[in-house]
Amino acid sequence: MLAQPTPTWPVAAFNPRALADDLVLPLPCGGAMAFRRVDTPAGDGGLDDRALLLGSAETETGYIEYLRRTYLVGPFGGGAEPRHFWMSKYEVTRTQMEALRNPACPAANTPAARLPAVEVSWFEAMETAQRYSGFLARNGGPRLPRRGGAPAFVRLPTEAEWEYAARGGAAVAEAEFQARTFPMPEGPEAYAWFQGPRSAAGRLSPIGLKRPNPLGLHDMLGNAAEWALEPFRLNRVGRQHGLAGGLVARGGDYRNTGEAQLRSSLRIEYAPYDATSGEPTRITTVGFRFVLAAPAQGSLADTAALRSAFEAETRARATTQDDPAALIAALRREQSDPAMQTALDRLGAAYARETRERTDRARVAARAQVQAAAVLSRNVFIAQQRATGLQGMVENPGAFGATPQQAQAWRPMLAAVQAEVEGGVRAYAAIIAQLSQATDIAVPAEVEVVQQELRAQNVPALLPYVMLVAGHAEAARRGSVPPVAVLRADILRTTAAPTPR
């Protein structure tokens, strides 16, 4: 494998807000492009993916942006490492695009070097991706991600990839993910270039001047809008409409999107060709960014694993005599009428799809239960510490410089905290009982996903309690839910998490 070329451009030209975990890949002319990892925790099965609710609940533009369920998983990682894809940290700049498309090398230290490339047609963006893929195949070096034996290639992001990353992905809690924008503690003007004198004032701005979103991605909202990979589709009350339309630009822009219009669900349709000239559409406010992707079947081993996973899922409900899938299959074998066979095929496919969706919902519910039980157990741990402190103050007030009368006033408080501990343990036991009855899913696999999500959200304090939940759920599955006294004792021994101050 060829060694990766060392960038000679100033770092400010391609990564002005450099982070230690950025993936920096070379460009021609001594250039480079920075990427951020976007985790998609989803389990490690060949066909595991992550259910997402994208779009907006607002009905005014519901036919364009209404809430819809879709699924996503990155091609890289697996095992202890979350599944993930890589996305350009910034919008592709004019200089980066010129380095890939023009014979002469561009100047990388000019004031315009960091401006996003705009007025670029979708076709030019795709051609640039094709050129960059070829360059990386020859010059990417060992840092270029691989799936099986297949190296990553470059393309525009799908709408699901783009919106998932724009919302903050697994780095934010579910409520934050469903919000109108990713969390902006310092206010929108600190994170986005939008229309108006308080922000862009009608001017395109260089990359990296604003704060990033929780994934470390800059200018996902505002500045230049960004082309998506697939054609525009309308929304038919929660699902994509069947008509494939024009091109999609995401994220809003510096000239047409005001602060009130900033939202992760914003999507605009453009015709691919100019109606007058017939030339590809170029918009002065639309640019692009890339993702690193890989073939779904990166190797023969991948293909075998995918086939095995599919067969396992289709067999999952065919283990009993009265299973509908088995009955449908038996009926089809007995039919010689092609029309009836086709009808049974459609019925079987519909049943398999409904079963898969039901299992997906059960997996999401199990993850929520695991996290809820972990939060409950940590709250019990903290409440017991408070109770222990109050107990000492009630039984020996003099040691705390208090009077017996003050100790009497603390008794109701102690009783309330003790009740909080007992109520928390019993609620925890109820969740453990529910998890032990989850026969259609593998709880340990969902525990692993929850751990990956908590690491992505930088909430390590809950990790010991997640493992406690996993152990109790497995014990309950093998026999019965441990007694409340055992659960309480186990929770109070879980001291790896930081104690409250």
Solvent accessible surface area in square Angstrom, and as a share of the most:
residue,aa,sasa,rsa
1,M,165,0.74
2,L,115,0.57
3,A,90,0.70
4,Q,46,0.20
5,P,51,0.32
6,T,111,0.64
7,P,43,0.27
8,T,111,0.65
9,W,21,0.07
10,P,64,0.40
11,V,85,0.49
12,A,48,0.38
13,A,4,0.03
14,F,10,0.04
15,N,5,0.02
16,P,37,0.24
17,R,98,0.36
18,A,62,0.48
19,L,87,0.43
20,A,116,0.90
21,D,92,0.48
22,D,8,0.04
23,L,8,0.04
24,V,29,0.17
25,L,0,0.00
26,P,1,0.01
27,L,3,0.01
28,P,33,0.21
29,C,42,0.25
30,G,22,0.21
31,G,1,0.01
32,A,0,0.00
33,M,5,0.02
34,A,1,0.01
35,F,0,0.00
36,R,27,0.10
37,R,79,0.29
38,V,0,0.00
39,D,21,0.11
40,T,0,0.00
41,P,0,0.00
42,A,0,0.00
43,G,10,0.10
44,D,91,0.47
45,G,32,0.31
46,G,29,0.28
47,L,71,0.35
48,D,22,0.11
49,D,49,0.26
50,R,31,0.11
51,A,24,0.18
52,L,7,0.03
53,L,56,0.28
54,L,1,0.01
55,G,11,0.11
56,S,18,0.12
57,A,69,0.53
58,E,88,0.39
59,T,111,0.64
60,E,155,0.70
61,T,40,0.23
62,G,10,0.10
63,Y,130,0.49
64,I,37,0.19
65,E,8,0.03
66,Y,63,0.24
67,L,46,0.23
68,R,38,0.14
69,R,125,0.46
70,T,24,0.14
71,Y,79,0.30
72,L,16,0.08
73,V,44,0.25
74,G,1,0.01
75,P,24,0.15
76,F,7,0.03
77,G,40,0.38
78,G,26,0.25
79,G,39,0.38
80,A,95,0.74
81,E,77,0.34
82,P,17,0.11
83,R,23,0.09
84,H,8,0.03
85,F,2,0.01
86,W,33,0.12
87,M,0,0.00
88,S,1,0.00
89,K,0,0.00
90,Y,9,0.04
91,E,1,0.00
92,V,1,0.01
93,T,0,0.00
94,R,92,0.34
95,T,6,0.03
96,Q,6,0.03
97,M,20,0.09
98,E,67,0.30
99,A,5,0.04
100,L,13,0.06
101,R,61,0.22
102,N,74,0.38
103,P,141,0.89
104,A,76,0.59
105,C,84,0.50
106,P,25,0.16
107,A,62,0.48
108,A,12,0.09
109,N,122,0.62
110,T,59,0.34
111,P,130,0.82
112,A,42,0.32
113,A,3,0.02
114,R,55,0.20
115,L,30,0.15
116,P,0,0.00
117,A,4,0.03
118,V,26,0.15
119,E,93,0.42
120,V,8,0.04
121,S,0,0.00
122,W,45,0.16
123,F,71,0.29
124,E,35,0.16
125,A,0,0.00
126,M,58,0.26
127,E,66,0.30
128,T,0,0.00
129,A,2,0.02
130,Q,117,0.52
131,R,96,0.35
132,Y,0,0.00
133,S,25,0.16
134,G,24,0.23
135,F,25,0.11
136,L,1,0.01
137,A,73,0.57
138,R,146,0.53
139,N,31,0.16
140,G,1,0.01
141,G,7,0.07
142,P,106,0.67
143,R,114,0.42
144,L,11,0.05
145,P,20,0.13
146,R,111,0.41
147,R,38,0.14
148,G,54,0.52
149,G,50,0.48
150,A,16,0.12
151,P,50,0.32
152,A,6,0.04
153,F,74,0.31
154,V,7,0.04
155,R,45,0.16
156,L,0,0.00
157,P,0,0.00
158,T,32,0.19
159,E,1,0.01
160,A,14,0.11
161,E,12,0.05
162,W,1,0.00
163,E,6,0.03
164,Y,2,0.01
165,A,0,0.00
166,A,0,0.00
167,R,6,0.02
168,G,0,0.00
169,G,3,0.03
170,A,2,0.01
171,A,22,0.17
172,V,10,0.06
173,A,46,0.36
174,E,117,0.53
175,A,84,0.65
176,E,70,0.31
177,F,12,0.05
178,Q,61,0.27
179,A,43,0.34
180,R,101,0.37
181,T,30,0.18
182,F,6,0.03
183,P,44,0.28
184,M,31,0.14
185,P,111,0.70
186,E,89,0.40
187,G,17,0.16
188,P,40,0.25
189,E,63,0.28
190,A,24,0.18
191,Y,16,0.06
192,A,0,0.00
193,W,39,0.14
194,F,4,0.02
195,Q,89,0.40
196,G,13,0.12
197,P,130,0.81
198,R,147,0.54
199,S,14,0.09
200,A,3,0.02
201,A,46,0.36
202,G,39,0.38
203,R,162,0.59
204,L,29,0.14
205,S,10,0.07
206,P,37,0.23
207,I,1,0.00
208,G,2,0.02
209,L,81,0.41
210,K,25,0.11
211,R,117,0.43
212,P,44,0.27
213,N,6,0.03
214,P,56,0.35
215,L,18,0.09
216,G,6,0.06
217,L,1,0.01
218,H,2,0.01
219,D,2,0.01
220,M,4,0.02
221,L,1,0.01
222,G,0,0.00
223,N,0,0.00
224,A,1,0.01
225,A,5,0.04
226,E,1,0.00
227,W,0,0.00
228,A,0,0.00
229,L,48,0.24
230,E,51,0.23
231,P,55,0.35
232,F,9,0.04
233,R,69,0.25
234,L,59,0.29
235,N,13,0.07
236,R,142,0.52
237,V,131,0.75
238,G,27,0.25
239,R,125,0.46
240,Q,69,0.31
241,H,67,0.30
242,G,62,0.60
243,L,109,0.54
244,A,51,0.40
245,G,39,0.38
246,G,10,0.09
247,L,17,0.08
248,V,0,0.00
249,A,2,0.01
250,R,3,0.01
251,G,2,0.02
252,G,5,0.05
253,D,9,0.05
254,Y,9,0.03
255,R,115,0.42
256,N,104,0.53
257,T,7,0.04
258,G,11,0.11
259,E,65,0.29
260,A,75,0.58
261,Q,85,0.38
262,L,6,0.03
263,R,31,0.11
264,S,0,0.00
265,S,3,0.02
266,L,15,0.07
267,R,23,0.09
268,I,76,0.39
269,E,81,0.37
270,Y,52,0.20
271,A,64,0.50
272,P,39,0.25
273,Y,111,0.42
274,D,64,0.33
275,A,113,0.88
276,T,134,0.78
277,S,70,0.45
278,G,47,0.46
279,E,96,0.43
280,P,34,0.21
281,T,18,0.11
282,R,100,0.37
283,I,38,0.19
284,T,59,0.34
285,T,3,0.02
286,V,0,0.00
287,G,0,0.00
288,F,0,0.00
289,R,0,0.00
290,F,0,0.00
291,V,1,0.00
292,L,0,0.00
293,A,4,0.03
294,A,12,0.10
295,P,55,0.35
296,A,72,0.56
297,Q,107,0.48
298,G,12,0.12
299,S,38,0.24
300,L,163,0.81
301,A,74,0.57
302,D,28,0.15
303,T,33,0.19
304,A,53,0.41
305,A,52,0.41
306,L,34,0.17
307,R,137,0.50
308,S,65,0.42
309,A,21,0.16
310,F,123,0.51
311,E,76,0.34
312,A,48,0.37
313,E,60,0.27
314,T,65,0.38
315,R,141,0.51
316,A,67,0.52
317,R,67,0.24
318,A,45,0.35
319,T,114,0.66
320,T,81,0.47
321,Q,173,0.77
322,D,108,0.56
323,D,9,0.05
324,P,60,0.38
325,A,30,0.23
326,A,32,0.25
327,L,89,0.44
328,I,22,0.11
329,A,43,0.33
330,A,31,0.24
331,L,91,0.45
332,R,91,0.33
333,R,182,0.66
334,E,135,0.61
335,Q,61,0.27
336,S,105,0.68
337,D,70,0.36
338,P,98,0.62
339,A,71,0.55
340,M,87,0.39
341,Q,43,0.19
342,T,65,0.38
343,A,53,0.41
344,L,16,0.08
345,D,64,0.33
346,R,176,0.64
347,L,96,0.48
348,G,21,0.20
349,A,55,0.43
350,A,39,0.30
351,Y,45,0.17
352,A,52,0.40
353,R,140,0.51
354,E,73,0.33
355,T,17,0.10
356,R,72,0.26
357,E,66,0.30
358,R,80,0.29
359,T,23,0.14
360,D,19,0.10
361,R,135,0.49
362,A,37,0.29
363,R,23,0.08
364,V,68,0.39
365,A,52,0.40
366,A,2,0.02
367,R,23,0.08
368,A,61,0.47
369,Q,49,0.22
370,V,0,0.00
371,Q,55,0.25
372,A,44,0.34
373,A,0,0.00
374,A,0,0.00
375,V,60,0.34
376,L,46,0.23
377,S,0,0.00
378,R,53,0.19
379,N,74,0.38
380,V,3,0.02
381,F,11,0.05
382,I,35,0.18
383,A,1,0.01
384,Q,51,0.23
385,Q,69,0.31
386,R,116,0.42
387,A,3,0.02
388,T,83,0.49
389,G,37,0.36
390,L,20,0.10
391,Q,64,0.28
392,G,26,0.25
393,M,49,0.22
394,V,7,0.04
395,E,118,0.53
396,N,85,0.44
397,P,22,0.14
398,G,55,0.53
399,A,72,0.56
400,F,114,0.47
401,G,74,0.71
402,A,16,0.12
403,T,66,0.38
404,P,91,0.57
405,Q,134,0.60
406,Q,88,0.39
407,A,4,0.03
408,Q,105,0.47
409,A,70,0.54
410,W,48,0.17
411,R,114,0.41
412,P,91,0.57
413,M,100,0.45
414,L,13,0.06
415,A,57,0.44
416,A,63,0.49
417,V,4,0.03
418,Q,76,0.34
419,A,63,0.49
420,E,83,0.37
421,V,4,0.02
422,E,57,0.25
423,G,41,0.39
424,G,9,0.09
425,V,0,0.00
426,R,144,0.52
427,A,43,0.33
428,Y,0,0.00
429,A,15,0.11
430,A,54,0.42
431,I,26,0.13
432,I,0,0.00
433,A,28,0.22
434,Q,99,0.44
435,L,3,0.01
436,S,21,0.14
437,Q,132,0.59
438,A,31,0.24
439,T,122,0.71
440,D,85,0.44
441,I,23,0.12
442,A,59,0.46
443,V,16,0.09
444,P,84,0.53
445,A,40,0.31
446,E,2,0.01
447,V,6,0.04
448,E,59,0.26
449,V,0,0.00
450,V,0,0.00
451,Q,17,0.08
452,Q,12,0.05
453,E,19,0.09
454,L,1,0.00
455,R,130,0.48
456,A,32,0.25
457,Q,40,0.18
458,N,126,0.64
459,V,52,0.30
460,P,83,0.52
461,A,20,0.15
462,L,17,0.08
463,L,32,0.16
464,P,34,0.21
465,Y,0,0.00
466,V,0,0.00
467,M,102,0.45
468,L,30,0.15
469,V,0,0.00
470,A,20,0.15
471,G,40,0.39
472,H,12,0.05
473,A,4,0.03
474,E,50,0.23
475,A,33,0.25
476,A,6,0.05
477,R,147,0.54
478,R,165,0.60
479,G,60,0.57
480,S,86,0.56
481,V,47,0.27
482,P,22,0.14
483,P,88,0.56
484,V,37,0.21
485,A,61,0.47
486,V,69,0.40
487,L,0,0.00
488,R,64,0.23
489,A,41,0.32
490,D,26,0.13
491,I,0,0.00
492,L,52,0.26
493,R,164,0.60
494,T,19,0.11
495,T,90,0.52
496,A,83,0.65
497,A,5,0.04
498,P,86,0.54
499,T,72,0.42
500,P,63,0.40
501,R,288,1.05
